[in-house]
Amino acid sequence: MRRCKLVVGLVCAAGVMLGSGCGQGRPKLVKVSGQILIDGQPLPKAAIQVLPQGGRPATATSDEQGRFTLTTFESGDGVMPGTHPVIVVAITNPKPGLQTLYCPEKYGDPATSDLKLTVDKPTDQAKIELTWGGLKGPIMRKVDTE
């Protein structure tokens, strides 16, 4: 009887440890990858953030073809399901005092970015589409270096 209690106790302890793995308390995530475009062309080296309300943002950086994979906790793990605001920044500093904007600044602010991403199932075909809105980009500008 004593041996039986010991075995039951060990099995229960193992079940608790397995059930409380490192993912405990994390929200359900959906794997999402896709492409970011500006006026129909791939946008490379863009920093992308998907901002679930009350949740941790998912981030990605696009490659040379504008492809990205969203990450919330671990590389490529995805984003919370739902429809979320998206912000995008694509800026380089080619030399001191100069910046090159590869997309309009409005996309870098949640208050002015009109971008949304709806996530309801895993996909590798997500599209984030930006536009210069009649402007000719990329734009080079002087910046204060102080």
For each residue, the residues with C-beta under 8 A, 3 or more apart:
1: 4 5
2: 5 6
3: 6 7
4: 1 7 8
5: 1 2 8 9
6: 2 3 9 10
7: 3 4 10 11
8: 4 5 11 12
9: 5 6 12 13
10: 6 7 13 14
11: 7 8 14 15
12: 8 9 15 16
13: 9 10 16 17
14: 10 11 17 18
15: 11 12 18 19
16: 12 13 19 20
17: 13 14 20 21
18: 14 15 21
19: 15 16
20: 16 17 24
21: 17 18 24
22:
23: 26
24: 20 21
25:
26: 23 29 73
27: 55 56 80
28: 80 81
29: 26 58 72 73 77 78 79 80
30: 78 79 80 81 119 120 121 122
31: 69 70 76 77 78 122 123
32: 58 69 70 78 79 117 119 122 123 124 126
33: 67 68 69 70 76 123 124 126
34: 67 68 123 124 125 126 127 128
35: 42 62 65 66 67 68 126 127 128
36: 42 43 46 48 62 66 68 88 127 128 129 130
37: 40 41 42 43 66 127 128 129 130
38: 41 43 102 103 129 130 131 132 137
39: 130 131 132
40: 37
41: 37 38 66
42: 35 36 37 62 64 65 66 67
43: 36 37 38 46 62 66 88 90 102 103 130
44: 62 63 64 65 66 90 102
45: 61 62 64 90 92 102
46: 36 43 61 62 66 68 88 89 90 102 103
47: 59 60 61 88 89 90
48: 36 59 60 61 62 68 70 86 87 88 128
49: 57 58 59 86 87 88
50: 57 58 59 70 79 84 85 86 117 119
51: 57 84 85 86 87 110
52: 55 56 57 58 79 80 82 84
53: 82 84
54:
55: 27 52 80
56: 27 52 72 73 80
57: 49 50 51 52 72
58: 29 32 49 50 52 70 71 72 78 79 80
59: 47 48 49 50 70 71 72
60: 47 48 68 69 70 71
61: 45 46 47 48 68
62: 35 36 42 43 44 45 46 48 65 66 67 68
63: 44 66 67 68
64: 42 44 45
65: 35 42 44 62
66: 35 36 37 41 42 43 44 46 62 63
67: 33 34 35 42 62 63
68: 33 34 35 36 46 48 60 61 62 63 128
69: 31 32 33 60 75 76
70: 31 32 33 48 50 58 59 60 76 78 79
71: 58 59 60 74 75 76 77 78
72: 29 56 57 58 59 77 78 79 80
73: 26 29 56 77
74: 71 77
75: 69 71
76: 31 33 69 70 71
77: 29 31 71 72 73 74
78: 29 30 31 32 58 70 71 72 119 122
79: 29 30 32 50 52 58 70 72 84 117 119
80: 27 28 29 30 52 55 56 58 72 84 119
81: 28 30 119 120
82: 52 53 118 119
83: 116 117 118 119
84: 50 51 52 53 79 80 116 117 118 119
85: 50 51 110 113 115 116
86: 48 49 50 51 113 115 116 117 128
87: 48 49 51 107 108 109 110 113 115
88: 36 43 46 47 48 49 103 107 108 113 115 128 130
89: 46 47 103 107 108
90: 43 44 45 46 47 101 102 103
91: 99 100 101 102
92: 45 99 100 102
93: 96 98 99 100 143
94: 98 99 100 140
95: 98
96: 93 145
97: 142 143 144 145
98: 93 94 95 140 141 142 143
99: 91 92 93 94 140 141 143
100: 91 92 93 94 138 139 140
101: 90 91 104 105 137 138 139 140 141
102: 38 43 44 45 46 90 91 92 137 138
103: 38 43 46 88 89 90 107 130 132 137
104: 101 107 130 132 133 135 137
105: 101 108 109
106: 109 112 113
107: 87 88 89 103 104 112 113 115 130
108: 87 88 89 105 113
109: 87 105 106 112 113
110: 51 85 87 113
111:
112: 106 107 109
113: 85 86 87 88 106 107 108 109 110
114:
115: 85 86 87 88 107 128 130
116: 83 84 85 86
117: 32 50 79 83 84 86 126 128
118: 82 83 84
119: 30 32 50 78 79 80 81 82 83 84 123 126
120: 30 81
121: 30
122: 30 31 32 78
123: 31 32 33 34 119 126
124: 32 33 34
125: 34
126: 32 33 34 35 117 119 123
127: 34 35 36 37
128: 34 35 36 37 48 68 86 88 115 117
129: 36 37 38
130: 36 37 38 39 43 88 103 104 107 115
131: 38 39
132: 38 39 103 104 135 136 137
133: 104
134:
135: 104 132 139
136: 132 139
137: 38 101 102 103 104 132
138: 100 101 102
139: 100 101 135 136
140: 94 98 99 100 101
141: 98 99 101
142: 97 98
143: 93 97 98 99
144: 97
145: 96 97
146:
